[in-house]
Amino acid sequence: MAAANVGGAFLGAVFGEVLEVVTDSIRKARKFKPQLEKLKSTLESITPTIQEIVKLNENLDRPKQETEKLIRLLRDAEELVHKCSKQKKWYSVKKIIRADDLIKLNESIKSYCTVVLQVQSARDGLEVLEVVNSIKTIVSGNEQVGGVFNRVKIDEIDGPCSVPDLREKTPGLDVPMKELRTELLKDDGMQVIVVSAPGGAGKTTLVKKLCADDQVKDKFRENIFFVTVSKTHDEMAIVRRIFQHKKCDVPTFQKEEAAIDDLERLLKSFGQKAILLVLDDVWSESLVQKFKFNLPNYRILVTSRYVFPHFGSGHKLKPLDDEAAMILFRSSVTPQDGEPYFFDENLAKKILRVCKGSPLALKVVGGLLCGEPAAVWQSKVKEWDRGVANFISATELLVCLQSSLDALDEEVKECYLDLGSFPEDQRIPITALIDMWMELYECVEDGLSAITKLHKLSNRNLVNLFIARKNASDDGYYNDHFVMQHDLLRELIIYQSMLEPVERTKRLIIDISGNKFPKWWSEKKTNPIHARLLSISTDETFSSCWYELNAPEVEVVVLNLRTTEYTLPNFMENMGKLKVLIVTNYGFLPAELSNFSILGSHSISNLKRIRLVHVSIPSFGVQMSNLQKISLVMCNVGQAFKNSNFQISDAFPNLLEFEIDYCNDLEELPVGLCDIVSLKKLSITNCHKLSTLPEEIRKLVNLEELRLASCTELSELPEMVTELSNLKLLDISECLSISELPTQVGKLRNLETLCMRGCSSCRLPESIIKLERLNEVKCDEETANEWEPYKLCLPKLKVEVLKEDINLNWLRKLHL
């Protein structure tokens, strides 16, 4: 390219053309209006600077290499805008791609101007060159210095690390801002403060609001450095920006370590002055560690989609409440120069329900509806009521949410996408996820791999973990652990599952309202489905009349229901690879479950795990030879145990795990269960009517874990329990009626863990000293005192006192 073509005149011409094309296309390409308006706003914001570059380039009469990339970006913008204007048919995928391209292009222009080759810095450099040239002419005696210093006041120019202007409204942020300010201004506060939330939750807005606060500005004054980090960060670039911001000579860095060292020296030179470093949109905890220095009055404020546990609990930003959401939405649909063209309170409330309190969603949707008539509002609300696809595909929202998932490694991402199998706003038992993931992804037997994945997701603000007792999972017991999804991210999961044809999707998630099946299903317009996971949610009016479904590859079926009567679908009989069945009733009353006999079909003999929640089971009169685990939670089981025409051991001859939790009609354990000699884990918890255990329990010779926690009416452990020679764990926590352990408990030579929290009245027999392998007792403080005399005889023994740290916050989410 010739020098003239990269000079100021050419740049100015290109810039003017592009700005004119964008302005004209906003009127023509209404489907891309939000993205085009943002592009226009970016171009207008840098107009004065571009004009300055044009003028100075002409004065210097030389090519400027730093403008080449900007010219290419502007040409790309012009070409893309023309394509958007010409696109007449609004195919969903093409629209998403085009709109995504507009967003990325806008970000590239902004990044060029503010991060890599900042327009501000380029202008300053040009002005310095002009001054140098002027000085040269003075030395030569040819002309006087111009008025460049009178024209430019250096102190009035924003530096590279200046806090961005807060242009948008900030409803709902006053309380978190005050809490954050209190922590920030503490003299003995944490050096690193992390504000975390999912993408689009308003973290950056909150921090900009904080930095504009008078008390914060009064403390940190000119030493507030605001740096946008993003996913692909460069430590040396961050340091350079801080040096430039302080108008210091920028050292030449060969390595990142040298840059960090130089920054520390620079900050130390400030003496006792307070310093605030804001690192916005951080994706790596290790980056923050690098900027920690042993300096007085030095604070680092971080915004991230992740929770960084090393820096304390941090501040989790919550979704907006209805009042704040309405204020923000109304602001988003109001043009800058007047009142909304149309606004309807009832329609707005429906839109708020879709947006789930997400500031990003409210602003995106508000931008889509700004200036639109009533008909468009009504059409959009109707469209979103039918499904999530058109809402999530509002591209700026999709790109932001998608980036949270793209940052996950593939296996964790797959596990996260499985969470969409469960209904919105419902707690998901971690034990259910373990059952799924052990079969789908071959997680380790004790569930630790699944728990690790969930902690990764929690640390990335993709889920909320609810743990009733902090120490509950130390021995592999996760029944008191739950997880909840963020609503918009669940919508993204469902949206992604809809992008592929039904026949090829990995996970098929279906919501049925009334008896309205998806069109492809009711009209049988599909080939065999190859999904590995099938989730079907039905409401209170569903009649259990099923259409046939050909899904031979399904390995996990999740059925979410709300009716008092429910029939298992016959099409499950054709799922030869089915390994896991999870049936959960979210209605008020237990659901009568029928067609249970289908589970004994030879065609689904690979079934390994069954989890039934809040249902009534008429009978277990069906043989499932390969079943390894059955979990019954909040179920009516008394009738099934009493009325079964054949032994429960015949139904589950190879069962390894049996869990019964919160089954209030269980008064006695069926004797036949003790004939399942393959059983390794038996858990009967929170069954308050259970009063006795059969002596036949001695037959469970392979039993390794026996949990009886919170069975408050259980009066004793039968002496025959001591015949369980392979028992490694015994849990009788909160069994308030047990007054003593069996006399010959010392015969449990393989017992390693004994849990007896809340058993302070339980006497310990002398045979305790024979428990040579016992290395851990978990109990309350009073019970711990009873164990003191036995520690000398049991040198491996560790007595752990569990504090009453029950967290019942998750009960607010319990709808069963």
C-alpha positions in Angstrom: 0.0 0.0 0.0 1.4 3.4 -0.9 2.3 5.9 1.8 -0.5 8.2 0.9 -3.0 5.4 1.3 -2.0 4.8 4.9 -1.7 8.4 5.8 -4.1 10.6 7.7 -6.3 11.6 4.7 -7.0 8.1 3.7 -7.8 7.0 7.3 -10.2 10.0 7.7 -11.9 9.1 4.4 -12.4 5.4 5.3 -13.6 6.3 8.8 -16.2 8.7 7.4 -17.4 6.2 4.9 -17.9 3.5 7.5 -19.6 5.7 10.0 -22.1 6.8 7.2 -22.7 3.2 6.2 -23.4 2.0 9.8 -25.8 4.9 10.4 -27.7 4.2 7.2 -27.8 0.4 8.0 -29.4 0.9 11.4 -32.6 1.9 9.6 -32.4 -0.9 7.0 -31.1 -3.9 9.0 -33.4 -3.8 12.0 -32.6 -7.3 13.1 -29.1 -6.2 13.8 -30.1 -2.9 15.4 -28.5 -3.4 18.9 -25.2 -4.5 17.4 -25.1 -1.8 14.8 -25.9 0.9 17.4 -23.0 -0.3 19.6 -20.7 -0.2 16.6 -21.9 3.3 15.8 -21.4 4.4 19.4 -17.8 3.0 19.4 -17.0 4.9 16.1 -18.5 8.1 17.4 -16.6 7.9 20.7 -13.3 7.8 18.8 -14.2 10.4 16.2 -12.4 13.3 17.9 -9.3 11.2 18.2 -9.4 10.0 14.6 -9.7 13.6 13.5 -6.6 14.5 15.6 -4.6 11.6 14.1 -5.7 12.7 10.5 -4.5 16.3 11.2 -1.2 15.3 12.8 -0.4 12.7 10.1 -0.8 15.3 7.5 1.4 17.7 9.4 4.1 15.0 9.8 3.8 14.0 6.1 4.8 10.4 6.8 3.1 7.0 6.8 1.7 5.7 10.1 2.0 1.9 10.5 -0.1 1.9 13.6 -3.1 3.0 11.6 -2.9 0.1 9.1 -4.8 -2.4 11.3 -7.4 0.2 12.2 -8.0 0.8 8.4 -8.4 -3.0 7.9 -10.8 -3.2 10.7 -12.9 -0.3 9.3 -12.9 -1.9 5.9 -14.1 -5.2 7.5 -16.8 -3.3 9.3 -18.0 -1.7 6.1 -18.1 -5.1 4.3 -19.9 -6.8 7.1 -22.5 -4.0 7.5 -23.3 -4.3 3.8 -23.9 -8.0 4.2 -26.3 -7.4 7.1 -28.2 -4.8 5.1 -28.6 -7.2 2.2 -29.7 -10.2 4.2 -33.5 -10.5 3.7 -34.3 -13.9 5.2 -33.6 -14.1 8.9 -32.4 -17.7 9.3 -31.6 -18.2 12.9 -28.1 -19.7 12.5 -27.0 -17.1 9.9 -28.4 -14.3 12.0 -26.4 -15.5 15.0 -23.2 -15.8 13.0 -23.6 -12.3 11.5 -24.6 -10.6 14.8 -21.7 -12.4 16.5 -19.3 -11.1 13.9 -20.6 -7.6 14.5 -20.0 -7.9 18.2 -16.5 -9.4 17.7 -15.6 -6.7 15.2 -16.8 -4.0 17.6 -14.7 -5.5 20.4 -11.7 -5.6 18.0 -12.0 -1.9 17.2 -12.4 -1.1 20.9 -9.5 -3.3 21.9 -7.3 -1.7 19.2 -8.1 1.7 20.5 -7.9 1.0 24.2 -5.5 -1.9 24.8 -3.1 -2.8 22.0 -2.3 0.3 20.0 -4.4 2.8 22.0 -5.7 5.7 20.0 -5.0 8.0 22.9 -1.3 6.9 23.1 -1.0 7.1 19.3 -2.2 10.7 19.4 0.1 11.6 22.2 3.0 10.1 20.3 2.2 12.1 17.2 2.0 15.3 19.1 5.4 14.6 20.7 6.8 14.0 17.2 5.3 17.3 16.0 6.9 19.1 18.9 10.3 17.5 18.1 10.0 18.6 14.5 9.1 22.1 15.6 12.2 22.1 17.9 14.3 21.0 15.0 13.1 23.9 12.9 13.9 26.3 15.7 17.4 24.9 16.0 17.8 25.4 12.2 16.4 28.9 12.6 13.6 28.3 10.1 10.4 28.8 12.2 8.9 29.4 15.6 7.4 26.7 17.8 3.7 26.3 17.3 1.1 26.4 19.9 1.0 22.7 20.5 1.5 23.0 24.3 -1.3 25.5 24.5 -3.6 23.2 22.6 -3.0 20.0 24.6 -3.2 19.9 28.4 -1.6 16.6 29.3 -3.2 16.3 32.7 -6.7 16.5 31.2 -6.2 13.4 29.0 -7.5 10.1 30.5 -4.7 7.7 31.1 -4.7 4.1 29.9 -5.8 2.8 33.3 -8.5 5.4 34.0 -11.8 4.2 35.4 -14.3 3.9 32.5 -17.3 6.3 32.7 -20.4 4.9 34.2 -23.0 5.8 31.7 -25.7 3.2 32.4 -28.2 3.2 35.3 -27.3 0.9 38.2 -30.6 -0.2 39.9 -30.1 -2.9 42.6 -26.4 -2.2 43.1 -26.6 0.3 46.0 -26.5 -2.4 48.7 -23.7 -4.5 47.2 -21.8 -1.3 46.5 -22.0 -0.2 50.1 -20.9 -3.7 51.3 -18.0 -3.7 48.9 -17.0 -0.2 49.9 -17.0 -1.1 53.6 -14.6 -4.0 52.9 -12.4 -1.9 50.6 -12.0 1.0 53.1 -11.1 -1.2 56.1 -7.6 -0.6 57.3 -7.2 -4.2 58.2 -9.2 -5.6 55.3 -8.3 -8.3 52.8 -5.7 -7.2 50.2 -7.5 -9.0 47.5 -11.3 -8.7 47.1 -13.1 -10.7 44.5 -16.5 -9.9 43.0 -17.8 -12.9 41.2 -20.9 -13.8 39.2 -21.9 -15.3 35.9 -21.3 -13.3 32.7 -23.6 -10.3 32.3 -24.5 -10.1 36.0 -23.2 -6.5 36.4 -19.8 -7.1 38.0 -18.0 -4.4 36.0 -20.8 -1.9 36.4 -20.6 -2.4 40.2 -16.9 -1.9 40.3 -17.1 1.3 38.1 -19.8 2.6 40.4 -17.5 1.9 43.4 -14.5 3.6 41.9 -16.7 6.7 41.2 -17.8 6.9 44.9 -16.5 10.0 46.7 -15.2 8.0 49.7 -13.2 5.7 47.5 -11.8 8.5 45.4 -10.9 10.5 48.5 -8.8 7.6 49.8 -7.1 6.4 46.7 -7.0 9.7 44.8 -4.8 9.5 41.7 -3.7 5.9 42.4 -6.8 4.0 41.1 -5.7 1.8 38.2 -8.5 0.1 36.2 -7.3 -2.7 33.9 -9.5 -4.9 31.8 -7.7 -8.3 31.7 -10.0 -10.7 29.8 -9.3 -14.3 29.0 -6.1 -13.8 26.9 -4.1 -11.6 29.2 -0.5 -10.2 29.0 1.1 -9.3 32.3 3.7 -7.2 30.5 1.0 -5.2 28.7 -0.8 -4.6 32.0 2.4 -3.3 33.6 3.2 -1.0 30.6 -0.3 0.5 30.9 0.2 1.3 34.5 3.6 3.0 33.8 2.0 4.9 30.9 -0.8 6.0 33.2 1.6 7.5 35.7 3.5 9.1 32.8 6.6 7.2 33.7 9.2 5.9 31.2 8.2 2.4 30.3 11.1 0.0 30.8 11.9 -2.7 28.2 10.8 -6.0 29.6 12.3 -9.2 28.5 10.3 -11.5 30.8 7.1 -11.3 32.7 8.9 -11.6 36.0 11.0 -8.5 35.3 7.8 -6.5 34.5 6.2 -7.6 37.8 9.3 -6.6 39.7 9.4 -3.2 38.0 5.8 -2.6 38.9 6.4 -3.5 42.5 9.3 -0.9 42.6 7.0 1.7 41.0 4.3 1.2 43.5 6.7 1.2 46.4 7.9 4.6 45.2 4.4 6.0 46.1 5.3 5.7 49.8 2.3 5.5 52.2 -0.2 6.5 49.6 -3.2 4.2 49.2 -3.3 2.2 45.9 -6.2 0.4 44.3 -5.6 -1.9 41.4 -8.8 -3.0 39.7 -8.4 -6.2 37.6 -11.6 -6.5 35.6 -12.8 -9.8 34.0 -10.0 -12.1 35.3 -10.1 -15.7 34.3 -7.0 -17.0 36.1 -6.3 -17.0 39.9 -2.6 -17.2 39.2 -2.6 -13.8 37.5 -3.9 -12.1 40.7 -1.3 -13.8 42.7 1.4 -12.2 40.6 0.2 -8.7 41.4 0.2 -9.3 45.2 2.9 -7.2 46.8 3.8 -6.6 50.5 2.8 -2.9 50.5 0.8 -0.9 53.0 -2.6 0.5 51.9 -2.5 -1.6 48.7 -5.8 -3.2 47.5 -6.6 -5.4 44.5 -10.2 -5.5 43.4 -11.0 -8.3 41.1 -14.1 -9.1 39.0 -14.4 -12.6 37.6 -16.8 -15.3 36.6 -14.9 -17.6 38.9 -14.8 -17.8 42.6 -11.1 -17.7 43.7 -11.1 -19.6 47.1 -7.6 -18.6 48.0 -8.7 -15.0 48.5 -11.6 -15.8 50.9 -15.3 -16.0 50.4 -15.4 -12.8 48.2 -18.6 -11.1 47.1 -21.1 -13.0 45.0 -23.3 -10.7 43.0 -26.9 -11.8 43.0 -29.5 -11.4 40.2 -31.6 -8.2 40.3 -34.8 -8.3 42.2 -38.1 -7.5 40.4 -38.1 -3.8 41.3 -34.5 -3.2 40.2 -35.0 -5.3 37.1 -38.1 -3.3 36.0 -36.1 0.0 36.5 -33.3 -1.3 34.3 -35.6 -2.7 31.6 -37.6 0.5 31.4 -34.4 2.4 31.0 -33.2 0.1 28.3 -36.3 0.5 26.2 -36.3 4.3 26.6 -34.4 6.3 23.9 -31.9 8.8 25.1 -34.0 11.6 23.6 -37.4 10.9 25.0 -40.1 8.5 26.3 -40.5 4.9 25.2 -42.4 4.5 21.9 -44.5 1.8 23.7 -44.4 0.4 27.2 -46.9 -2.1 28.8 -46.4 -3.1 32.4 -47.9 -6.6 32.1 -45.8 -7.5 29.0 -42.8 -6.1 30.8 -43.4 -8.4 33.8 -43.5 -11.4 31.5 -40.2 -10.3 29.9 -38.7 -9.9 33.4 -39.5 -13.5 34.1 -37.6 -14.6 31.0 -34.6 -12.4 31.9 -34.1 -14.0 35.3 -32.7 -10.8 36.9 -29.7 -10.7 34.5 -28.7 -7.1 33.7 -27.2 -8.2 30.4 -30.4 -9.9 29.4 -32.5 -7.0 30.4 -30.4 -4.6 28.4 -30.2 -6.8 25.4 -33.9 -7.4 25.3 -34.6 -3.8 26.1 -32.4 -2.8 23.1 -34.4 -5.2 20.9 -37.7 -3.6 21.9 -36.6 0.0 22.1 -38.7 2.1 19.6 -40.8 -0.9 18.6 -44.7 -0.8 18.6 -47.0 -2.9 20.6 -47.3 -5.6 18.0 -43.6 -6.3 18.1 -43.7 -6.5 21.9 -46.6 -8.9 21.9 -45.0 -11.0 19.2 -41.7 -11.3 21.1 -43.4 -12.2 24.4 -45.4 -14.9 22.6 -42.3 -16.2 20.9 -40.4 -16.5 24.1 -43.3 -18.2 25.9 -43.0 -21.0 23.3 -39.4 -21.7 24.1 -36.0 -20.4 24.9 -34.3 -20.5 21.4 -35.4 -17.1 20.2 -34.6 -15.5 23.5 -31.1 -16.9 24.0 -30.3 -16.3 20.4 -30.3 -12.5 21.1 -26.7 -12.7 20.1 -24.9 -10.6 22.6 -26.5 -12.6 25.4 -25.6 -15.9 23.6 -21.9 -14.9 23.1 -21.6 -13.9 26.8 -23.1 -17.0 28.2 -21.4 -19.3 25.7 -18.0 -18.0 26.7 -18.5 -19.3 30.3 -19.0 -22.8 28.9 -16.2 -22.6 26.4 -13.7 -22.0 29.2 -14.5 -25.5 30.7 -12.5 -28.6 29.8 -14.5 -31.0 27.7 -15.5 -33.5 30.4 -16.6 -30.9 32.9 -18.5 -29.1 30.2 -20.4 -32.3 29.3 -21.2 -32.9 33.0 -22.5 -29.3 33.2 -24.7 -29.7 30.2 -26.3 -32.7 31.9 -27.7 -30.4 34.6 -30.3 -29.2 32.1 -32.1 -32.5 32.6 -33.6 -31.2 35.8 -36.3 -28.6 36.1 -35.7 -24.9 36.6 -35.5 -23.5 40.1 -35.2 -27.0 41.7 -32.4 -28.4 43.8 -30.5 -31.2 42.2 -29.3 -34.0 44.5 -25.6 -34.6 44.1 -26.3 -38.3 44.5 -28.5 -38.3 41.4 -25.7 -36.6 39.4 -23.2 -39.2 40.7 -25.5 -42.0 39.5 -25.6 -40.4 36.1 -22.0 -39.5 35.7 -20.6 -42.9 37.0 -22.3 -44.6 34.0 -22.0 -41.9 31.4 -18.4 -40.9 32.1 -17.1 -43.8 34.3 -16.5 -41.6 37.3 -14.6 -43.2 40.2 -16.7 -45.5 42.5 -16.7 -43.3 45.5 -18.1 -40.2 43.7 -15.1 -38.0 44.4 -14.6 -37.3 40.7 -18.2 -36.0 40.5 -17.8 -33.8 43.6 -14.5 -32.4 42.1 -16.3 -31.5 38.9 -19.1 -29.7 40.9 -16.6 -27.7 42.9 -15.0 -26.6 39.6 -18.5 -25.5 38.3 -19.2 -23.7 41.6 -15.9 -21.9 41.5 -16.8 -20.7 38.1 -20.2 -19.4 39.3 -22.0 -21.8 37.0 -23.8 -23.5 39.9 -24.6 -22.9 43.6 -23.7 -25.7 46.0 -25.9 -26.3 49.1 -24.3 -28.4 51.8 -26.4 -29.1 54.9 -23.4 -30.2 57.0 -19.8 -29.2 56.2 -18.4 -32.5 57.3 -21.2 -34.6 55.8 -19.2 -35.8 52.8 -15.9 -36.7 54.5 -16.9 -40.3 54.5 -18.5 -40.4 51.0 -22.0 -39.5 52.2 -23.6 -36.9 49.9 -27.3 -37.2 50.6 -27.3 -33.8 52.2 -25.6 -32.1 49.2 -27.5 -30.3 46.5 -26.7 -28.1 43.6 -28.8 -25.4 41.7 -28.2 -24.0 38.3 -28.4 -20.4 37.3 -31.6 -20.0 35.3 -30.2 -18.3 32.2 -27.4 -20.8 31.9 -29.9 -23.6 32.1 -31.7 -21.9 29.2 -28.4 -21.9 27.3 -28.1 -25.7 27.9 -31.5 -26.3 26.5 -30.9 -23.9 23.6 -27.7 -25.7 22.7 -29.5 -29.1 22.8 -31.9 -27.7 20.2 -29.2 -26.6 17.7 -28.6 -30.1 16.5 -31.3 -32.2 14.7 -33.2 -34.3 17.2 -31.8 -37.5 15.8 -28.2 -36.5 16.4 -28.3 -34.6 19.7 -26.3 -36.0 22.7 -28.9 -35.2 25.2 -32.6 -34.8 24.4 -34.4 -32.5 26.9 -38.2 -32.3 26.4 -40.8 -30.2 28.3 -44.4 -31.2 27.8 -47.1 -28.8 28.8 -50.5 -30.6 29.3 -50.4 -33.3 26.6 -48.8 -31.1 23.9 -45.9 -33.2 22.6 -43.2 -31.7 20.3 -44.4 -31.7 16.8 -41.6 -34.0 15.6 -42.6 -36.6 18.3 -46.4 -36.5 17.9 -46.2 -36.7 14.1 -43.4 -39.3 14.2 -41.3 -37.3 11.8 -37.9 -38.5 13.0 -35.5 -41.3 12.5 -34.1 -43.2 15.5 -32.7 -40.9 18.2 -29.1 -41.3 19.1 -29.1 -39.4 22.4 -27.4 -40.9 25.4 -29.4 -38.9 27.9 -33.2 -38.4 27.7 -35.0 -36.0 30.0 -38.8 -35.5 30.0 -40.6 -33.0 32.2 -44.4 -33.0 32.5 -46.8 -30.7 34.4 -49.8 -31.3 36.6 -52.2 -31.9 33.7 -50.2 -34.6 31.9 -52.3 -37.8 31.4 -49.4 -40.3 31.0 -50.6 -41.1 27.5 -47.3 -41.6 25.6 -46.4 -41.6 21.9 -43.8 -44.2 20.9 -40.2 -43.1 20.9 -37.3 -45.0 19.2 -34.2 -44.1 21.2 -32.0 -47.3 21.3 -28.8 -45.4 22.4 -30.2 -43.9 25.6 -28.3 -44.8 28.7 -29.9 -42.4 31.2 -33.6 -41.5 31.5 -34.7 -38.6 33.8 -38.4 -38.2 34.3 -39.6 -35.1 36.1 -43.3 -35.1 37.0 -46.0 -33.3 39.0 -49.0 -35.5 38.8 -50.5 -37.8 41.5 -50.6 -40.7 39.1 -47.9 -41.5 36.6 -47.3 -44.3 34.2 -43.8 -45.3 33.1 -43.6 -45.1 29.3 -43.6 -48.4 27.3 -41.0 -47.1 24.9 -38.4 -47.6 27.6 -38.6 -51.3 26.8 -36.7 -50.6 23.6 -33.8 -48.9 25.3 -31.3 -51.8 25.4 -28.5 -49.6 26.7 -30.4 -48.1 29.6 -28.3 -48.0 32.7 -29.8 -45.3 34.9 -33.4 -44.3 35.7 -34.2 -41.2 37.8 -37.9 -40.5 38.5 -38.7 -37.4 40.6 -42.1 -36.1 41.5 -42.1 -32.3 42.3 -45.8 -32.3 43.2 -47.3 -31.8 46.6 -48.5 -35.4 47.1 -46.6 -38.6 46.3 -47.3 -39.9 42.8 -48.7 -43.4 42.3 -46.2 -45.1 40.0 -47.6 -47.7 37.6 -46.2 -49.9 34.9 -43.2 -50.5 37.2 -43.1 -54.1 35.8 -41.6 -52.8 32.6 -38.3 -52.4 34.4 -38.1 -56.2 34.5 -38.1 -56.5 30.7 -35.3 -58.6 29.4 -34.7 -56.0 26.7 -33.4 -53.5 29.3 -31.4 -55.9 31.4 -28.5 -53.5 31.5 -30.3 -51.2 34.0 -27.9 -50.7 36.9 -29.2 -47.7 39.0 -32.7 -46.6 39.9 -33.6 -43.5 41.9 -37.2 -42.8 42.8 -38.2 -39.6 44.6 -41.6 -38.8 46.2 -43.5 -41.7 44.6 -45.7 -44.5 45.9 -44.5 -48.0 44.8 -47.2 -50.6 44.7 -44.9 -53.6 44.5 -41.3 -54.7 43.8 -42.7 -57.8 42.1 -40.3 -57.7 39.1 -36.8 -59.1 38.7 -34.0 -56.8 37.8 -31.0 -59.1 37.7 -28.3 -56.6 37.0 -29.5 -53.8 39.2 -26.6 -52.6 41.4 -28.2 -49.6 43.3 -31.7 -48.5 44.2 -32.4 -45.2 46.0 -35.8 -44.5 47.5 -36.3 -40.9 48.7 -39.5 -39.5 50.3 -41.3 -42.6 49.0 -44.2 -44.6 50.3 -42.5 -48.0 50.5 -44.4 -49.8 53.2 -47.0 -51.2 50.8 -44.4 -52.4 48.4 -42.4 -54.2 51.1 -45.5 -55.9 52.6 -47.5 -56.7 49.5 -44.8 -58.1 47.2 -45.7 -61.6 46.1 -42.1 -62.7 46.0 -39.0 -62.0 48.0 -37.3 -58.7 47.5 -34.0 -60.7 47.2 -35.5 -62.3 44.1 -36.2 -58.8 42.7 -32.6 -57.6 43.2 -30.4 -60.7 43.4 -27.2 -58.8 42.6 -27.8 -55.5 44.4 -24.8 -53.7 45.8 -26.3 -50.5 47.3 -29.8 -49.9 48.9 -30.6 -46.4 50.0 -33.9 -45.5 51.9 -34.1 -41.8 52.9 -37.0 -39.8 54.4 -39.5 -42.7 53.9 -41.8 -42.0 56.7 -44.0 -45.1 56.4 -41.1 -47.5 56.9 -41.7 -49.1 60.3 -39.6 -52.2 59.9 -37.0 -53.5 57.5 -38.2 -56.4 55.4 -36.5 -59.6 56.4 -36.2 -60.6 52.8 -33.8 -57.7 52.2 -31.3 -59.5 54.4 -31.1 -62.3 51.9 -29.4 -60.0 49.4 -26.0 -61.3 50.4 -24.3 -59.3 47.6 -25.2 -56.0 49.4 -22.2 -53.8 50.3 -23.9 -50.6 51.3 -27.2 -50.3 53.2 -28.3 -46.7 54.1 -31.6 -46.2 56.0 -31.6 -42.5 57.1 -34.2 -40.0 58.4 -36.8 -42.8 58.6 -38.3 -41.8 61.9 -40.8 -44.6 62.3 -38.2 -47.4 62.0 -38.0 -48.9 65.4 -36.2 -52.2 65.0 -33.8 -54.1 62.7 -34.3 -57.8 62.1 -31.7 -60.2 63.5 -31.4 -61.6 60.0 -29.2 -58.6 59.2 -26.4 -60.9 60.1 -26.8 -62.6 56.7 -25.4 -59.5 55.0 -21.9 -60.9 55.2 -20.5 -58.7 52.5 -21.8 -55.4 54.0 -19.2 -52.7 54.2 -21.3 -49.7 55.1 -24.3 -49.5 57.4 -25.9 -46.0 57.8 -28.8 -45.5 60.2 -28.5 -41.7 60.8 -31.5 -39.8 62.2 -33.7 -42.9 62.6 -34.9 -41.4 65.9 -37.2 -44.3 67.0 -34.6 -47.0 66.5 -34.2 -48.3 70.0 -31.2 -50.5 69.6 -28.7 -52.1 67.3 -29.3 -55.9 67.5 -26.4 -57.9 68.7 -26.4 -59.7 65.4 -24.9 -56.6 63.8 -21.6 -57.7 65.3 -21.6 -60.7 62.9 -21.0 -58.3 59.9 -17.3 -59.1 59.8 -16.6 -56.9 56.7 -18.3 -53.8 58.0 -16.0 -50.8 57.6 -18.3 -47.9 58.4 -21.2 -47.6 60.9 -23.3 -44.5 61.2 -25.8 -44.1 64.0 -25.7 -40.3 64.2 -28.9 -38.7 65.7 -30.3 -42.1 66.6 -31.5 -40.6 69.8 -33.2 -43.8 71.2 -30.1 -46.0 71.1 -28.7 -46.1 74.6 -25.8 -48.4 74.1 -23.7 -50.2 71.4 -23.9 -53.9 71.2 -22.0 -55.7 73.9 -19.8 -57.5 71.4 -19.2 -54.6 69.1 -15.5 -55.4 69.3 -16.1 -58.3 67.0 -16.3 -55.8 64.1 -12.6 -56.2 63.6 -12.6 -54.4 60.2 -14.5 -51.3 61.4 -12.6 -48.2 60.4 -15.1 -45.3 60.9 -17.8 -44.9 63.5 -20.2 -41.9 63.2 -22.2 -41.2 66.3 -22.9 -37.4 66.4 -25.8 -36.7 68.8 -25.4 -39.9 70.7 -24.2 -38.5 74.0 -26.4 -40.9 76.0 -25.1 -44.0 74.2 -22.8 -46.1 76.5 -19.7 -47.7 75.1 -19.0 -51.4 76.0 -15.6 -52.6 77.1 -15.2 -54.6 73.9 -14.5 -51.3 72.1 -10.8 -51.8 72.8 -10.8 -54.8 70.3 -11.6 -52.5 67.4 -8.0 -52.5 66.3 -8.7 -50.9 62.8 -10.9 -48.2 64.1 -9.1 -44.9 63.1 -11.9 -42.4 63.1 -14.9 -41.6 65.4 -17.1 -38.6 64.5 -19.2 -37.4 67.3 -20.3 -34.4 69.4 -18.1 -32.9 72.2 -19.9 -34.8 75.0 -19.5 -38.2 73.3 -15.9 -37.4 72.6 -15.2 -37.3 76.3 -16.5 -40.8 76.6 -13.8 -42.0 74.1 -10.9 -40.5 76.0 -10.1 -43.6 78.1 -9.9 -45.8 75.0 -7.4 -43.7 73.1 -4.5 -45.4 74.9 -5.7 -48.8 73.7 -6.4 -47.6 70.2 -3.4 -45.7 69.1 -4.6 -45.1 65.5 -7.9 -43.6 66.8 -8.7 -40.0 65.9 -11.8 -38.5 67.6 -13.3 -35.7 65.5 -15.7 -33.4 67.2 -18.3 -32.2 64.7 -19.8 -28.8 65.5 -23.5 -28.1 65.0 -22.9 -26.3 61.7 -26.1 -27.3 60.0 -26.9 -25.0 57.0 -30.6 -25.0 56.3 -30.5 -22.3 53.6 -31.0 -24.9 50.9 -34.5 -25.7 52.4 -35.8 -22.4 51.0 -35.4 -24.1 47.6 -37.1 -27.3 48.6 -40.4 -27.6 46.8 -41.1 -31.2 47.4 
